[in-house]
Amino acid sequence: MAFLFSRRKKKERRNMHHEFIPVKISSVKKETNDCISVEFDIPKEVKSNLTFLAGQYLTLRTEIDGESVQRPYSLCSAPHEDSYKVAIKKAEHGQFSNHANSHFKSGDTIEVMGPEGNFTLDLSSKNSKKYVFFAAGSGITPVISLIKEILHIEPKSSITLFYGNKTYSSIIFYEELQELKNAHERFKIHYFFTEEPMKDQMYCGRLDVSKCNVLAQKLILKTEETDEFLLCGPEKMIFDLKDLFLEQGVKKEHIHFELFESAAGNILKNKEPKEHSPDEDMAEVTITLDGEDHVLQVPYDDQPIIEYVLDAGYPAPFSCLGGVCCSCRAKLLEGEVEMMANFALEDEEVEEGYRLTCQSLPRSDKIHLDYDQ
């Protein structure tokens, strides 16, 4: 997630409720062979609870084969458009994404929660910045929201987008991106392809460190002149490029990234629960949720705390369960927990006591986590 997170945004996020709201789908558009965009018809009385910042996401919930399934999806619309739209790309073994691409239609009702996420920027009409975006595949979803909002709010800022895909036909939002480029001289796009033959070999292959070095040699990428870097795509691309820019002297607070999935964050999610003996050491975990306290007994080394919260029937908020979103965020009021992965919380938030409960294991006899803060 983004490194930049202002006090204003923190206050907004803390005030958000954890409840799902039923809304109707107003339209479904096929963006590519394996991706749709879904726009929601949000009633006026609900919009005040769904105010979002460019780059944030909604958590969607629907019933699939009798099972309630929820997943986070980035908003691809910008706040000034007064539209609530997400893109859903099919993922291998993706229960929700495959169902959505096959079954979602206009008029259907789905539940949404949020918005949340800190892949955001402090935008101002006074800014005169140079933004550089790196996106790959469906990573364009929050990126296009940010690009549209920058173009709308900051007339003196410029944007360069480096966007990687397999082929031209797999480019999500190609027509919209081209329209934005044609309408704004200060917005430039460079497309890269792994499976599309190109006359200029520079545009063949993945967006990686070697590609960035070539772009720098050709003066297409000017790191020293860039004010903000924003990265969204595969885990390896994000962290390799982040490390490259840090080595080149870019300050940490000017590198923002959004992960959709992380191998490290998925370790606990994929861990099978084990049998526990009656005399095994347990932590007494108190959770505060919607103004009420609940006490649970949780083993020290097993599944993350949120699994026990959900198994007990308490509706704690969650989305990815992989440490890359911040839906399950709670404040640690007492005791110690160990986060096995964290790609969502700022250093400042961790210092203030916030933890991702989908990645937290008990490390003390008594623990108190507050979901309401």
C-alpha positions, 0 to 999 in steps of 0.5 A: 500500500502507499507510504503516504498517508495524511492525518486527514485520511487517517481520520476519515478511515477510522470513522468508516463503518464495518457494515455491508450495504446492499446496492444494485449493479447499474451496468456491467461492461466487458473491458477485455476477454477476462475482465469486466467493469461493474458500476453501482447505482448508489442511492443518494442517502447512501453516498455520504457513507461511501465517500472515497479517495482516488486509489481506494477499494471497496469490499464486495460480498455475494453468495456463490453456491450457497456460500457468502464470499467477499473480496476487495476490488479497487475503484477505477472511477475518480471521486469527481466523476460521481461514479462508483465502478470497479474492475474484476479480472478473472483469476485462476481459481478465483471463486469470486472473480470467475463468478462475477465475470460469468454471472453479474448483470445489470439489476443484480443486488450485491453488498459493498463495504468501505471504501478503504485503502491508503494508496492515495495522494494529497492532491491540491490545485496548487501542486506542480508535480511530476508523477510516474506510474508503473502498472501491470495488468489489472494494476491499472485499476486504482492507477486510472482512478488516481490519474483521472483525479490528478488531471482534474485537480492539478492542472500544473502537474504532469503524469507518465504511465508505464503500463505492462500487458501481455498483448494489446487486446489484454489492455484494460481501459485502453480506450479510456486511457487513450482518450485521456492522453489525447485530451491532456498533453501533460499525460504520456503513456508507454505500453509494454508487452510480453507476448506482442511483437513490437518493432522497438524491442524496448517495448517488449518484455516485463517492466523490471529493473533492466527495463527501467535502466533502458528507459533511464538511458533513453531519458524517458524515465528521469528519476531525479525529476520525478516527485512521486512514484506509484506502483501497482502490479505483481509483487516482484515488480513492485519491490524490485522497482521500489528498491531500485528507486531507493538506491537511486536516492528517492525518499521512501515517502515518495514511493507509493505502492499497492499490492493485490496479493503477497506470497508472504501474506498468504502463508497464514491464510493457507495454513491448515488449523491443527488440533489443540490439547486442553492443557495447551497455552492459550492467550485471553484475547478481548476484542472490541467490535461495534461497542461491545467486548468479546473474550476468546481463547486463542492458541499462541502458534496457529491461525491468525486471531481474526480466524478465531474471531470469525469462527466465534461468529463475530462480524469483524471486517476483512477482505484479502486475509493476506496482509495487503489491505487494511480492512481487518485493522484493529488497535492493540490496547493491551498485550503483544501480537506478532504480525507475520506480514504487513503491506498495508499499515504505515510505520506511524500506524504500527507505532500507534498500536494498529495491527492487521488481525489477519496476520497477528499471532498472540505473544502474551497471555492477555491481549485487547484489540479494538476494531472500532478505532 
